[in-house]
Amino acid sequence: NDEYAAYNIQIMVSAGLITMYGVYQNRTDYHTLPNMIERYYDNYNSYPLNLCADAGYGIYDNYRYLDEKKINNYVKYQNWQGEATGKNPQRYFVDENNNVNCLNGNIGKIIPFGKIHQRNKGSYLYHFEGCLNCKHEKICRKKRKNRDNDYTDVELSPKCVLYKKQARENLQSIPGIEIRVNRSIQVEGAFGNIKQNYGFARLKRRGLNNVGSEIMMVCLSVNIRKFFTLKNNPDKAKSKYWLADENTHTEVF
């Protein structure tokens, strides 16, 4: 069997132009985001004001990084679609006293992990009681074992819950809806343009440096073509391809 090298190609797009590229061998997108933004900073000597990305980047470490760099967080998290459709609503909330509450309003009690392995840094094991008589029991514990117990133990990071709340509120706002639509048009459109219009569906080189050079040339050609398109049609030069109209309202799950 032939062996093929695999690469994870990342791009950042602003106003229709590719502002940064990156080549990685990560199997997921989780840990590529900070490096991409630092590459952006090295080239432009500033951080982006806003950053919008899909749920493939929505983890605690990335949210914390955006917070530290003062970048507005418009990054979806893994359960975004579940919350949007109502099939898997948000189940835990952090109140003003930093207590973690479940859907039924019960406050979780922090207990030792014991035999349970702690999976995430900064997380705690919370114990919630009164599950059998809870009206949300079928939604909350549908995938959990030992559903006959009148309690639920769940590992949570209060800070991560708050970061997700921040992302949720930003994404549901009218500016958030605009930036989500524009991300889909511009970023996905750039990849579609490269694959379909340029016929660039497969890398011709191997090795991170060689592939990086190849992707750089492709991105440069896209930007050059875009530049002359905008030069000849200045009316098309705009930072947002889609603008919310008066009928657009804040989204509510």
C-alpha positions as CSV (number, residue, x, y, z in Angstrom):
1,N,0.0,0.0,0.0
2,D,1.2,3.5,-0.8
3,E,1.8,5.8,2.2
4,Y,0.6,9.4,2.2
5,A,1.6,12.3,4.4
6,A,-1.2,14.2,5.9
7,Y,-1.3,17.9,6.7
8,N,-3.7,20.2,8.4
9,I,-4.0,23.5,6.5
10,Q,-5.2,26.6,8.3
11,I,-5.9,30.1,7.0
12,M,-7.1,33.3,8.5
13,V,-9.3,35.6,6.3
14,S,-10.2,39.3,6.7
15,A,-12.2,41.4,4.2
16,G,-11.9,38.6,1.7
17,L,-8.1,38.5,1.9
18,I,-6.0,35.6,3.3
19,T,-4.1,37.3,6.1
20,M,-2.3,34.3,7.5
21,Y,-1.7,30.6,6.7
22,G,-0.3,27.7,8.7
23,V,0.6,24.0,8.0
24,Y,0.3,21.5,10.9
25,Q,0.2,17.8,11.4
26,N,-2.4,17.9,14.2
27,R,-5.2,15.5,13.8
28,T,-7.6,18.2,15.1
29,D,-7.8,22.0,15.0
30,Y,-7.9,22.4,18.8
31,H,-4.2,23.3,19.3
32,T,-3.5,25.2,16.1
33,L,-5.3,28.4,17.0
34,P,-2.8,30.0,19.4
35,N,0.1,29.4,17.0
36,M,-1.9,30.8,14.0
37,I,-2.6,34.0,16.0
38,E,1.0,34.3,17.1
39,R,2.1,34.0,13.5
40,Y,-0.4,36.8,12.7
41,Y,1.1,38.9,15.5
42,D,4.6,38.4,14.3
43,N,3.7,39.7,10.8
44,Y,1.3,42.5,11.7
45,N,2.5,43.5,15.2
46,S,-1.0,43.4,16.6
47,Y,-3.6,40.8,17.5
48,P,-7.0,40.6,15.7
49,L,-9.8,42.6,17.3
50,N,-12.3,39.7,16.8
51,L,-11.9,36.1,16.1
52,C,-14.6,33.8,14.8
53,A,-14.2,30.1,14.4
54,D,-16.2,26.9,14.3
55,A,-16.6,24.4,17.1
56,G,-13.4,22.6,16.1
57,Y,-11.5,25.3,18.0
58,G,-13.8,25.7,21.0
59,I,-11.8,24.4,24.0
60,Y,-10.9,25.9,27.3
61,D,-7.2,26.5,26.4
62,N,-8.2,28.5,23.3
63,Y,-10.8,30.5,25.2
64,R,-8.3,31.3,27.9
65,Y,-5.7,32.4,25.3
66,L,-8.2,34.7,23.6
67,D,-9.0,36.2,27.0
68,E,-5.4,36.8,27.8
69,K,-4.8,38.5,24.4
70,K,-7.9,40.6,24.7
71,I,-9.4,39.2,21.5
72,N,-13.2,39.2,21.3
73,N,-14.4,35.6,21.5
74,Y,-16.7,34.5,18.7
75,V,-15.6,30.8,18.8
76,K,-18.3,28.1,18.9
77,Y,-18.0,25.2,21.3
78,Q,-18.7,21.5,20.7
79,N,-22.3,21.6,22.0
80,W,-23.3,24.8,20.0
81,Q,-25.5,22.9,17.5
82,G,-27.1,20.9,20.3
83,E,-28.0,24.1,22.2
84,A,-29.2,25.8,19.0
85,T,-31.6,23.0,18.1
86,G,-32.7,22.3,21.7
87,K,-31.7,18.7,21.4
88,N,-28.9,19.1,24.0
89,P,-29.5,22.3,25.9
90,Q,-27.0,24.0,28.3
91,R,-27.1,22.0,31.5
92,Y,-24.8,23.9,33.9
93,F,-24.6,27.5,34.9
94,V,-22.3,29.6,37.1
95,D,-24.1,32.1,39.3
96,E,-22.9,35.4,40.8
97,N,-21.5,33.5,43.8
98,N,-19.4,31.3,41.5
99,N,-21.6,28.3,42.4
100,V,-22.3,25.8,39.6
101,N,-26.1,25.2,39.1
102,C,-27.8,22.5,37.1
103,L,-30.9,23.0,34.9
104,N,-33.1,22.3,37.9
105,G,-31.4,25.1,40.0
106,N,-29.6,22.6,42.3
107,I,-26.1,23.7,43.4
108,G,-23.3,21.2,42.8
109,K,-21.1,20.2,45.7
110,I,-17.4,19.7,45.0
111,I,-16.3,16.2,45.9
112,P,-12.9,14.4,45.6
113,F,-12.2,12.7,42.3
114,G,-11.3,9.5,44.0
115,K,-11.1,6.7,41.5
116,I,-12.4,9.0,38.7
117,H,-9.5,10.3,36.7
118,Q,-9.4,14.1,36.3
119,R,-9.5,14.9,32.6
120,N,-9.1,18.6,32.4
121,K,-6.9,21.2,34.2
122,G,-8.8,23.5,36.5
123,S,-11.8,21.3,36.7
124,Y,-13.7,20.0,39.7
125,L,-16.0,17.0,40.3
126,Y,-19.5,18.3,41.1
127,H,-22.1,16.2,42.9
128,F,-25.8,17.0,42.1
129,E,-28.6,15.4,44.0
130,G,-32.3,15.0,43.4
131,C,-32.1,13.8,39.8
132,L,-34.8,11.1,39.8
133,N,-37.6,13.7,40.4
134,C,-36.1,16.3,38.1
135,K,-38.1,17.3,35.0
136,H,-34.9,17.6,33.1
137,E,-33.6,14.1,34.0
138,K,-34.1,12.6,30.6
139,I,-32.2,15.4,28.8
140,C,-29.5,15.7,31.4
141,R,-28.7,12.1,32.0
142,K,-29.7,10.4,28.7
143,K,-26.1,9.3,28.0
144,R,-25.0,8.6,31.6
145,K,-24.6,5.3,33.3
146,N,-26.3,4.4,36.6
147,R,-29.4,6.4,35.8
148,D,-31.1,4.7,38.7
149,N,-29.1,6.8,41.1
150,D,-30.7,9.9,42.6
151,Y,-27.5,11.9,41.9
152,T,-25.2,12.9,39.1
153,D,-21.4,13.4,39.3
154,V,-19.9,15.5,36.5
155,E,-16.5,17.1,35.9
156,L,-16.7,20.8,35.2
157,S,-14.5,23.9,35.0
158,P,-16.4,27.0,36.2
159,K,-14.0,29.2,34.2
160,C,-14.8,27.2,31.0
161,V,-18.5,27.5,31.6
162,L,-18.1,31.3,31.9
163,Y,-16.0,31.4,28.7
164,K,-18.7,29.5,26.8
165,K,-21.3,31.9,28.2
166,Q,-19.2,34.8,26.8
167,A,-18.9,33.1,23.4
168,R,-22.6,32.2,23.4
169,E,-23.7,35.8,24.1
170,N,-21.2,37.2,21.5
171,L,-22.3,34.8,18.9
172,Q,-26.0,35.3,19.5
173,S,-25.8,39.1,19.3
174,I,-26.4,40.9,16.0
175,P,-22.7,41.6,15.4
176,G,-22.1,37.9,16.2
177,I,-24.6,36.8,13.6
178,E,-22.9,39.0,11.1
179,I,-19.4,37.7,11.9
180,R,-20.7,34.1,11.8
181,V,-22.2,34.6,8.3
182,N,-19.2,36.4,7.0
183,R,-16.8,33.7,8.4
184,S,-18.7,31.1,6.4
185,I,-18.7,33.2,3.3
186,Q,-15.1,34.3,3.4
187,V,-13.1,31.4,5.0
188,E,-15.1,28.6,3.5
189,G,-15.3,30.5,0.3
190,A,-11.5,30.9,0.2
191,F,-11.0,27.2,0.6
192,G,-13.7,26.5,-2.0
193,N,-12.0,28.9,-4.4
194,I,-8.6,27.3,-4.0
195,K,-10.0,23.8,-4.5
196,Q,-12.5,24.4,-7.2
197,N,-11.4,27.4,-9.2
198,Y,-7.7,26.8,-8.8
199,G,-7.9,23.1,-9.0
200,F,-5.7,22.8,-6.0
201,A,-7.1,19.7,-4.2
202,R,-3.9,17.9,-3.5
203,L,-0.4,18.9,-2.2
204,K,2.5,18.2,-4.5
205,R,5.3,18.4,-1.9
206,R,6.1,16.8,1.5
207,G,7.6,18.1,4.7
208,L,6.2,21.0,6.7
209,N,8.6,23.6,5.2
210,N,8.0,22.5,1.6
211,V,4.2,22.3,2.1
212,G,4.3,25.6,3.9
213,S,6.0,27.2,0.8
214,E,3.5,25.6,-1.5
215,I,0.5,26.9,0.5
216,M,2.1,30.3,0.8
217,M,2.3,30.6,-3.0
218,V,-1.3,29.5,-3.4
219,C,-2.5,32.0,-0.8
220,L,-0.4,34.8,-2.4
221,S,-1.9,34.0,-5.8
222,V,-5.4,34.2,-4.3
223,N,-4.7,37.6,-2.8
224,I,-3.1,39.0,-6.0
225,R,-6.1,38.0,-8.0
226,K,-8.4,39.4,-5.3
227,F,-6.3,42.7,-5.3
228,F,-6.8,43.2,-9.0
229,T,-10.5,42.4,-8.8
230,L,-10.9,45.0,-6.1
231,K,-8.7,47.5,-8.0
232,N,-10.9,47.2,-11.1
233,N,-14.1,47.1,-9.1
234,P,-13.6,49.3,-6.0
235,D,-17.3,49.1,-5.2
236,K,-16.7,45.4,-4.2
237,A,-14.1,46.4,-1.6
238,K,-15.8,45.8,1.8
239,S,-14.9,44.3,5.1
240,K,-18.3,42.5,5.5
241,Y,-19.9,40.6,2.6
242,W,-23.2,40.3,4.5
243,L,-24.8,42.9,6.7
244,A,-27.7,42.3,9.2
245,D,-30.9,44.1,8.2
246,E,-33.6,45.6,10.4
247,N,-35.3,42.2,10.6
248,T,-32.3,40.6,12.2
249,H,-32.7,40.0,16.0
250,T,-30.5,38.7,18.7
251,E,-30.6,34.9,18.7
252,V,-32.1,33.0,21.6
253,F,-31.7,29.3,22.4
